[in-house]
Amino acid sequence: MQRYKCLACEYVYDPAEGDPDNGVEAGTPWEEVPDDWVCPLCGVGKDLFEAE
């Protein structure tokens, strides 16, 4: 699965890991991450992530 990197802080969203601390289960592809999800490190929205 495609990973996505935050353009603000370089956090990488890896679908294999998800973001369970913020309600996104492991195995969740980027397209299914809720639109209101924000980067767990810096708080920017999904619109500031790009495919890695």
C-alpha positions as CSV (number, residue, x, y, z in Angstrom):
1,M,0.0,0.0,0.0
2,Q,1.1,3.6,-0.8
3,R,2.6,5.6,2.1
4,Y,2.0,9.3,2.5
5,K,4.3,12.0,3.9
6,C,3.4,15.2,5.7
7,L,4.8,18.2,3.9
8,A,5.0,20.2,7.1
9,C,6.9,17.8,9.4
10,E,7.7,14.7,7.3
11,Y,5.6,12.3,9.4
12,V,4.8,9.3,7.2
13,Y,1.4,7.6,7.3
14,D,1.9,3.9,6.6
15,P,-1.4,2.1,5.9
16,A,0.1,-1.1,7.4
17,E,0.5,0.6,10.7
18,G,-2.4,3.1,10.6
19,D,-2.8,5.6,13.4
20,P,-4.5,3.6,16.1
21,D,-4.0,6.3,18.7
22,N,-6.2,8.6,16.6
23,G,-8.8,6.1,15.5
24,V,-7.3,4.8,12.3
25,E,-6.9,1.0,12.4
26,A,-3.9,-0.8,10.9
27,G,-4.6,-1.8,7.3
28,T,-6.5,1.4,6.5
29,P,-5.6,2.7,3.0
30,W,-5.1,6.5,2.7
31,E,-8.4,6.8,0.7
32,E,-10.3,5.5,3.8
33,V,-8.6,7.7,6.4
34,P,-11.3,10.2,7.5
35,D,-11.2,13.6,5.9
36,D,-11.1,15.3,9.4
37,W,-8.0,13.2,10.4
38,V,-4.9,15.4,11.1
39,C,-1.2,14.7,11.3
40,P,-0.5,13.3,14.8
41,L,2.8,15.2,15.0
42,C,2.0,18.7,13.7
43,G,-1.8,18.8,13.3
44,V,-2.1,19.7,9.6
45,G,-4.9,18.1,7.4
46,K,-4.8,15.4,4.8
47,D,-4.4,18.0,2.1
48,L,-0.8,18.6,3.1
49,F,0.3,15.0,2.5
50,E,1.8,13.6,-0.6
51,A,2.4,10.1,-1.9
52,E,5.8,8.9,-1.0
